[in-house]
Amino acid sequence: MSLNSILLPTVYDNVYGLNMKLNYSEPKFYTGGVSIKGWSKLTNRQKKDALAKDWYVYFSYRNPKTYKLERQTPIKAGVNHLKTKKERLQFMKVIKRILIFKLQSGYVPKSYEQNIKATQSDSKVENIEKPKTEPKKIEQPPNEIINTTPPTTNTTLTEDPEISIKEAFDFALKIKKQSLSPNSYSGYHGPLKQFERWLDENEITSLKSITKKTVVQYLNSVLARTSPRTRNNARTSLSAIFTTLEDNEIIDDNFIPKIKPLSTKPTRNKTFTPEQESKLETCMNENDQLLLSFVKFVSLCFLRPIEVCRLKIKDIDVADRKIYVKAKNKKVKIKIIPEILLNILPDLSKENPEHFLFTPYKIGGEWDIPERDKRNYFSKRFKKIKDQFNLGKEYGLYSYRHTYITKLYREMRKELNTSDTKSTLLGITGHSTISSLEKYLRDIDAELPEDYSEFLQSSPKPGSQNG
């Protein structure tokens, strides 16, 4: 007789037994009538009331006669002697781990086959008695310890066996991937993997070894090699990941929001002077006409570079002279195709509607990479052009949007008053409100005052006397 024929019936009897269903439900926590996931949002009074109630682990076991799952006696094991949410939750996780281990090993509650004795006194608390038949030892994962000694107020808790850093981070990323767009997801994936590599380089291998001090040290290393803004972005990304881990009870507390962001002075993209614009266009026309076409969409349609990267062939309706743009502040916005762009637009009628408008090699094609990488690609491509004219980091593709909005505003002001100009411009630039447009115009210095020399010339010269 084979070994399988001996072992499998026992496994099926202990674990599946009844119509191939588990004989027990997964143990769960009762935490004073409140959700642990929302603990940080509770008032101090609500937390105190929850801790005043009994906390316990509960589960159901299948009655061998009725085949129905029946709730068993809650297991407290002295957890309510502990005073804080963190201590209780840690110990309840230990109880749950022990209980699952015993159930998987064939443990049956006392109401059906065995009697579980529990004792309790002023100095001792409830404990789960081992089954009479000692289950075969099952190999545990590395660094995991199961301690069945119940705690007292002076007992140091055994930490709940934890998953690895990589497993925890991968789990959080899977959750994020299900709820975010690919572009937003990449904002979490990259920073988290960089943090994971830094932890490995610094020999930090335990999830519970990651403290506030650890994260501060990492953020300082990011600041040393990049900028305050990049450091703050890394802080935001890590905080979101740690919130997911806290919500899923993988960690007890997300401490990253307690780390203050640094004040930053953002670098504003400057507008081009007429001379700079002319030289850049000539250079692109001679060396990179595809990049020049990309720039025309930014300039003449007042689009952000990343919005141009999102465009597909089907988004360009030449017959109706409309562009359908996926913007950051709403799902789709519609813009007209100005005649000046229509005249230079190539024939797109034979292109695949699902292809992207801009690719590294031609207009119309497949380009399956994240949007941010596309934007960064064209930014680097433009940098090769602007570097020929010694233009610094304050000049970029976004500068074209500023330049052409400034041009349009100043030309419209020659015929319209300020209020009418802004109202007309609002429908062109894509700003959501007049106030946001006004702030934008101030930031790019779109409106400048008239020459005020005549007012200064009327002042008397120093030392002159009247009469």
KAZI-V972944 format. One record per pair of residues at least 24 apart in sequence whose ideal C-beta (glycine too) atoms are under 8 Angstrom apart, sorted by the first residue. I is the first residue (numbers start at 1). J is the second residue. D is the distance in Angstrom with one decimal. If there is no record, write none. Layout:
BEGIN
i=I j=J d=D
i=I j=J d=D
END
This chain:
BEGIN
i=14 j=105 d=7.9
i=14 j=106 d=4.1
i=15 j=104 d=7.0
i=15 j=106 d=7.9
i=17 j=62 d=7.6
i=17 j=64 d=7.8
i=18 j=62 d=5.8
i=18 j=64 d=7.5
i=18 j=67 d=5.3
i=19 j=67 d=7.4
i=21 j=62 d=7.2
i=22 j=62 d=7.7
i=23 j=61 d=6.3
i=23 j=62 d=4.5
i=23 j=103 d=7.8
i=24 j=59 d=6.0
i=24 j=60 d=6.7
i=24 j=61 d=5.0
i=24 j=62 d=6.8
i=24 j=69 d=7.7
i=24 j=103 d=5.0
i=25 j=59 d=5.3
i=25 j=60 d=4.3
i=25 j=61 d=7.8
i=25 j=69 d=5.8
i=26 j=59 d=7.0
i=26 j=100 d=7.7
i=27 j=57 d=5.2
i=27 j=58 d=7.0
i=27 j=59 d=4.2
i=27 j=95 d=7.8
i=27 j=96 d=4.7
i=27 j=99 d=5.1
i=27 j=100 d=6.4
i=28 j=57 d=7.2
i=28 j=58 d=6.0
i=28 j=59 d=6.9
i=29 j=55 d=7.2
i=29 j=56 d=7.8
i=29 j=57 d=6.1
i=29 j=58 d=8.0
i=29 j=89 d=7.6
i=29 j=92 d=5.4
i=29 j=96 d=7.4
i=30 j=54 d=7.7
i=30 j=55 d=6.2
i=30 j=56 d=5.3
i=30 j=57 d=7.7
i=30 j=58 d=6.0
i=30 j=74 d=7.1
i=31 j=55 d=5.5
i=31 j=85 d=7.8
i=31 j=88 d=7.6
i=31 j=89 d=7.5
i=36 j=85 d=7.5
i=36 j=89 d=6.6
i=36 j=249 d=6.5
i=37 j=246 d=7.9
i=37 j=247 d=5.0
i=37 j=249 d=7.8
i=39 j=85 d=6.1
i=40 j=253 d=7.9
i=47 j=85 d=7.0
i=50 j=85 d=7.8
i=51 j=83 d=7.2
i=51 j=84 d=7.6
i=51 j=85 d=6.7
i=51 j=88 d=7.8
i=54 j=80 d=5.4
i=55 j=79 d=5.4
i=55 j=80 d=6.0
i=55 j=88 d=5.2
i=55 j=92 d=6.7
i=56 j=92 d=7.8
i=57 j=92 d=5.6
i=57 j=95 d=4.8
i=57 j=96 d=5.6
i=57 j=99 d=6.6
i=59 j=99 d=6.8
i=59 j=103 d=7.9
i=61 j=108 d=7.6
i=61 j=109 d=5.2
i=61 j=112 d=7.2
i=63 j=112 d=7.4
i=64 j=112 d=6.4
i=72 j=109 d=5.3
i=72 j=111 d=7.2
i=73 j=109 d=7.9
i=75 j=99 d=6.9
i=75 j=126 d=7.7
i=75 j=128 d=6.7
i=76 j=126 d=5.7
i=77 j=125 d=6.6
i=77 j=126 d=4.9
i=77 j=127 d=6.1
i=77 j=128 d=6.5
i=77 j=150 d=5.3
i=78 j=120 d=8.0
i=78 j=125 d=2.8
i=78 j=126 d=5.6
i=78 j=127 d=7.7
i=78 j=150 d=4.5
i=78 j=151 d=5.9
i=78 j=152 d=7.0
i=79 j=151 d=7.9
i=81 j=125 d=6.1
i=81 j=151 d=7.0
i=81 j=152 d=6.2
i=81 j=153 d=5.7
i=82 j=151 d=6.6
i=82 j=153 d=7.4
i=82 j=157 d=8.0
i=83 j=153 d=7.7
i=86 j=252 d=5.1
i=86 j=253 d=7.2
i=87 j=157 d=6.2
i=89 j=249 d=7.4
i=89 j=252 d=6.5
i=90 j=157 d=5.3
i=90 j=159 d=6.8
i=90 j=160 d=5.7
i=90 j=252 d=7.2
i=91 j=151 d=5.9
i=91 j=157 d=5.6
i=93 j=160 d=3.8
i=93 j=249 d=7.8
i=94 j=146 d=7.3
i=94 j=147 d=6.7
i=94 j=157 d=7.6
i=94 j=158 d=5.9
i=94 j=160 d=5.7
i=95 j=128 d=7.7
i=97 j=146 d=6.3
i=97 j=160 d=6.7
i=97 j=161 d=6.2
i=98 j=128 d=6.7
i=98 j=146 d=5.7
i=98 j=148 d=6.1
i=99 j=128 d=7.4
i=101 j=138 d=7.2
i=101 j=146 d=6.7
i=102 j=128 d=7.6
i=102 j=131 d=6.8
i=102 j=135 d=7.2
i=104 j=138 d=7.9
i=105 j=131 d=7.8
i=105 j=135 d=3.4
i=105 j=136 d=7.2
i=105 j=138 d=6.9
i=106 j=131 d=7.6
i=106 j=133 d=7.9
i=106 j=135 d=6.2
i=107 j=131 d=5.4
i=107 j=135 d=7.6
i=123 j=152 d=7.3
i=124 j=150 d=7.5
i=124 j=152 d=8.0
i=125 j=150 d=4.7
i=125 j=151 d=7.5
i=125 j=152 d=6.6
i=126 j=150 d=6.6
i=143 j=206 d=7.8
i=159 j=208 d=6.5
i=162 j=206 d=7.1
i=162 j=207 d=5.1
i=162 j=208 d=6.1
i=162 j=250 d=7.8
i=163 j=207 d=6.9
i=163 j=250 d=6.9
i=164 j=205 d=7.8
i=164 j=207 d=7.1
i=165 j=196 d=6.5
i=165 j=199 d=6.2
i=165 j=204 d=7.7
i=165 j=205 d=6.9
i=165 j=206 d=7.5
i=165 j=207 d=5.2
i=165 j=210 d=7.5
i=166 j=196 d=6.7
i=168 j=207 d=5.4
i=168 j=245 d=5.9
i=168 j=250 d=5.4
i=168 j=251 d=7.7
i=169 j=196 d=5.8
i=169 j=241 d=6.9
i=171 j=245 d=7.7
i=171 j=248 d=7.3
i=171 j=250 d=7.1
i=172 j=241 d=4.7
i=172 j=242 d=8.0
i=172 j=244 d=4.4
i=172 j=245 d=5.6
i=173 j=241 d=7.6
i=175 j=244 d=5.2
i=175 j=248 d=7.5
i=176 j=240 d=7.5
i=176 j=241 d=7.4
i=176 j=244 d=6.8
i=182 j=370 d=5.8
i=182 j=371 d=7.3
i=183 j=306 d=8.0
i=183 j=370 d=6.1
i=183 j=371 d=4.4
i=183 j=372 d=6.1
i=186 j=370 d=4.6
i=186 j=372 d=5.8
i=186 j=373 d=7.8
i=187 j=233 d=7.6
i=187 j=237 d=6.1
i=187 j=372 d=7.7
i=188 j=237 d=5.1
i=188 j=240 d=6.4
i=188 j=241 d=6.2
i=191 j=233 d=7.1
i=191 j=234 d=4.8
i=191 j=237 d=4.0
i=191 j=238 d=6.5
i=192 j=237 d=6.6
i=192 j=238 d=6.9
i=192 j=241 d=5.6
i=194 j=222 d=8.0
i=194 j=234 d=7.6
i=195 j=234 d=7.4
i=195 j=238 d=6.1
i=207 j=250 d=7.5
i=207 j=251 d=6.8
i=208 j=251 d=7.8
i=211 j=255 d=7.5
i=212 j=255 d=4.6
i=212 j=256 d=7.6
i=212 j=258 d=6.5
i=212 j=259 d=6.6
i=215 j=255 d=7.6
i=215 j=256 d=5.9
i=215 j=259 d=6.4
i=216 j=259 d=6.0
i=219 j=259 d=6.9
i=223 j=262 d=7.3
i=227 j=264 d=7.6
i=228 j=262 d=4.2
i=228 j=263 d=7.2
i=228 j=264 d=4.5
i=229 j=264 d=4.8
i=229 j=266 d=6.9
i=231 j=262 d=6.2
i=232 j=261 d=4.5
i=232 j=262 d=6.0
i=232 j=264 d=6.5
i=235 j=259 d=6.1
i=235 j=261 d=6.2
i=236 j=261 d=7.9
i=267 j=393 d=6.3
i=267 j=394 d=5.8
i=268 j=394 d=6.8
i=268 j=443 d=6.6
i=268 j=444 d=7.9
i=269 j=394 d=6.4
i=269 j=395 d=6.8
i=269 j=396 d=5.3
i=269 j=398 d=4.2
i=269 j=399 d=4.5
i=269 j=402 d=5.9
i=270 j=394 d=4.8
i=270 j=395 d=5.8
i=270 j=399 d=6.0
i=270 j=402 d=7.4
i=271 j=399 d=6.1
i=271 j=402 d=4.6
i=271 j=403 d=4.4
i=271 j=406 d=5.4
i=271 j=444 d=6.0
i=271 j=445 d=7.6
i=272 j=395 d=7.0
i=272 j=399 d=5.7
i=272 j=400 d=7.3
i=272 j=403 d=4.8
i=276 j=389 d=6.8
i=276 j=391 d=7.0
i=276 j=395 d=7.8
i=277 j=403 d=6.4
i=279 j=389 d=5.9
i=280 j=385 d=6.3
i=280 j=386 d=6.7
i=280 j=389 d=6.9
i=283 j=385 d=5.5
i=283 j=388 d=6.4
i=283 j=389 d=7.8
i=284 j=385 d=5.9
i=287 j=385 d=7.3
i=288 j=381 d=7.0
i=288 j=385 d=6.7
i=290 j=358 d=7.5
i=290 j=361 d=7.6
i=290 j=362 d=7.0
i=290 j=363 d=7.0
i=291 j=378 d=7.0
i=291 j=381 d=5.5
i=291 j=382 d=6.3
i=291 j=385 d=7.0
i=293 j=344 d=7.6
i=293 j=358 d=7.6
i=293 j=363 d=6.5
i=294 j=358 d=5.6
i=294 j=378 d=5.7
i=294 j=397 d=7.8
i=295 j=382 d=7.6
i=295 j=397 d=6.9
i=295 j=400 d=5.6
i=296 j=341 d=6.1
i=296 j=344 d=6.6
i=297 j=341 d=7.3
i=298 j=397 d=5.9
i=298 j=398 d=7.8
i=298 j=400 d=4.7
i=298 j=401 d=5.6
i=299 j=400 d=4.5
i=299 j=401 d=7.1
i=299 j=403 d=7.2
i=299 j=404 d=4.6
i=300 j=338 d=5.5
i=300 j=340 d=5.9
i=300 j=341 d=4.5
i=300 j=404 d=6.9
i=301 j=335 d=5.6
i=301 j=337 d=7.3
i=301 j=338 d=7.3
i=301 j=341 d=6.7
i=302 j=335 d=7.7
i=302 j=401 d=5.8
i=302 j=404 d=6.5
i=302 j=405 d=6.0
i=302 j=428 d=6.2
i=302 j=429 d=5.2
i=302 j=430 d=6.6
i=303 j=335 d=7.6
i=303 j=401 d=7.2
i=304 j=328 d=7.8
i=304 j=398 d=7.1
i=304 j=401 d=6.7
i=305 j=375 d=5.1
i=305 j=378 d=6.3
i=305 j=379 d=6.9
i=305 j=397 d=4.5
i=305 j=398 d=6.4
i=306 j=371 d=5.7
i=306 j=372 d=7.3
i=306 j=374 d=7.6
i=306 j=375 d=4.5
i=308 j=357 d=7.5
i=308 j=358 d=6.5
i=309 j=356 d=7.7
i=309 j=358 d=6.6
i=309 j=371 d=5.4
i=309 j=374 d=4.0
i=309 j=375 d=5.3
i=309 j=378 d=7.2
i=310 j=371 d=6.2
i=311 j=356 d=7.0
i=311 j=357 d=4.2
i=311 j=358 d=7.1
i=312 j=353 d=6.9
i=312 j=354 d=6.3
i=312 j=355 d=6.5
i=312 j=356 d=5.6
i=312 j=357 d=6.3
i=313 j=348 d=5.5
i=313 j=351 d=4.6
i=313 j=352 d=6.4
i=313 j=353 d=5.0
i=313 j=354 d=7.3
i=313 j=355 d=5.3
i=313 j=356 d=7.7
i=313 j=357 d=6.1
i=313 j=364 d=5.7
i=314 j=353 d=3.8
i=314 j=354 d=6.8
i=315 j=357 d=7.2
i=316 j=345 d=7.6
i=316 j=348 d=5.9
i=316 j=357 d=6.6
i=318 j=342 d=7.1
i=318 j=345 d=6.8
i=318 j=348 d=6.7
i=318 j=349 d=7.9
i=325 j=430 d=8.0
i=327 j=430 d=6.7
i=329 j=432 d=6.2
i=333 j=430 d=5.9
i=335 j=428 d=8.0
i=335 j=430 d=7.1
i=402 j=444 d=4.5
i=405 j=429 d=5.8
i=405 j=440 d=7.8
i=405 j=441 d=7.8
i=405 j=444 d=6.9
i=405 j=446 d=6.7
i=406 j=444 d=5.8
i=406 j=445 d=7.6
i=406 j=446 d=4.6
i=409 j=441 d=6.5
i=409 j=446 d=4.6
i=409 j=447 d=6.8
i=410 j=446 d=7.0
i=410 j=447 d=7.5
i=413 j=447 d=7.0
i=418 j=447 d=7.7
END
